[in-house]
Amino acid sequence: MKIKKRYYLKKKKLKEIKANLGPYSSLIPSKAKVEILETELPDLILIDGEPILMLLNGEPFPTLKGALKQPIDDHVVVVDMGAVKFMASGADVMSPGVVEADIQISEGDTVIVVDENHRKPLAMGKALISGEEMVKNDKGKAVKTLHYIGDKIWNFEIG
């Protein structure tokens, strides 16, 4: 992954990001070193050197590493165990694999995809349909995958 720019966040911008994070704002501890990493992928927000958040269309959202640090209860899509191996390859989520989905999910929302047995985060993506439709539909795509376990963001390390 190519790094274009790396710099510390100004206090004003940090407050803005924390405000936009809502329930995930606790991922940024008060004394943490917070940096932005501009890359060819979505920009990453490093907290004490770890890629805990990413910026999607200017909006902060936890990376999977961030999601593992704090349980996420909102905008969750649960897939059956048959979908796990496809998700690990970066596949989009298909409606038949969805076991349950947060009914508050609307088309275009950023969601986290977890497996039904362990409830471990597998991917983050954009909802292509509402949460209700994800469960109801028996064909078609439900979520466009943006970041998944094993991708460049997941494997990213600062040398």
Secondary structure, 3 states (H helix, E strand, C coil): CCEEEEEECCHHHHHHHHHHHHHHHHHCCCCCCEEEEEECCCCEEEECCEEEEEEECCEEEECHHHHHHCCCCCCEEEECHHHHHHHCCCCCEEHHHEEEECCCCCCCCEEEEEECCCCCEEEEEEECCCHHHHHHCCCCEEEEEEEECCCCCCCCCCC
